[in-house]
Amino acid sequence: MLTRLLDLIARRARFFLLANVVAQAGIIVTGGVVRLTGSGLGCSTWPQCEPGSFTPVFHAENWLHPAVEFGNRLLTFVLVIVALGVAISVWRTRRDLRWYGLVPGVGVILQAIVGGITVLVELHPLVVAPHLLLSTALVWYSVWLTLAHRRAPRREGAPMVAHRALLVVLVATILVLGALTTGAGPHSGDIDATERLALDPALIARAHAAAVWGFIVVLAALVWRVRRDRSEGARDEVRKAWVALVAVTLAQGLIGYVQYFTGLPEAVVALHLVGIGAFTAAASALNYLLAATGRGLAVTRA
């Protein structure tokens, strides 16, 4: 019986891997909803929700915040189930990746711990920011694992190590500056959690925007290099990846400017959070597919 169950899970490896990407990106959004609705301290402690109770205590005048925060905590169990499916399916289908398949599960545990610390320190932005960045790291890794598992064709020819490395550095810079911008902004996550980072919100937002513009320039140069790449099998995959990344980056930039000039309305900020997961996933996919195999020559026009 157990063997049959494990075999069934193994046959659904692609489902679990894709579900893991979606779940890791989705937790960014649900965590953002907690913050945007001011529900960050809807549960006042951790691992319990309230002292002596793992479930929230609802009152007629105060039910929304506990419901939102507790609902976000319950999603951890969904992540655990998906991570378990990833670990089992990868272990049984790709022995060379079996240890890598355990990482999403470890990440879920770390996220739960960091989330708990976030509550215990009353949403201090220096803890909230790593909580967000850990989620983006797990999205990046989950995309890598998904592509590696299905042996997605990479481009052939000379590697673009420096160009790819610069792209990764800029992605990390954008995400870190974005987290700092959030930490300096008005959405603390709770009406009483008013402590924000001692940074000029306008200045850090401009630095964030400058990093995005730098990323766009580097990405445009990369597309120029690979647009005529004739690597068999990989060309279409790479093209899809850079088209997706360009589209997501431009959309994120537009949303970012809209939220900045409209005073950070919650709905627009939430849309920007959706874009964070999409941007990280698209950047990870392109980075993976551009890691050249070293076979043959990549035909590009400089």
C-alpha angles and dihedrals in degrees: 000000000000091000091053091051092049091048090050091052090047091054088054094054094123091051093051093045093051091042088053092055091049093045094049090050092042094057088061089059097044090047088052091051088055090053097042093051091048091244099129092114095035082119106043098204144019145270083007118052094223127006106285095008134080090198127064124262109232126209128183091245095041117037106111100068096047090046094051095045094044091047090054090051091051089058087069088074090055089052090049092053092048092046090050090052090050093050094049097042095046092045091055099039106035112031091179089062099037096113092045089057090065094061097083089056092050088048092054090053092049091048091052090051094047089046090053092050088050090059094043092053090047097248098307105186093228087065097036091057095056088046089060095041092051088057092052090049090053091049090052092048094045092055090049091051092048093052093042091051094055092040093237109204114258125205119269127228137044113000121241095218098155094044093049092045091052090050091052092048091051092048090052091046092051092050095046093047089046090054091048091049089054091048091054095044134087101263102089096159097244134047091234096042094085100151110117134174114281092243132118102254093209093048096048090045090054091049089051091051091048090054089052091052090049089051091051091053092050092045091051090052090049092050088050089056098048103033092097096038109140099191105148114248095357099069096078092044092052092045092052090048097051093042089053092047093048091049094047093045094051091045091049091048091052093048090047093055092045093053092045095052095040097052099259101289111200096239093053092045089052090052089051089054090055087053093053091065093043093048093049093047094048092047091049092050093051092046091052095047093048092056095107121225091219093234118127126340128300108226108217135157112227 
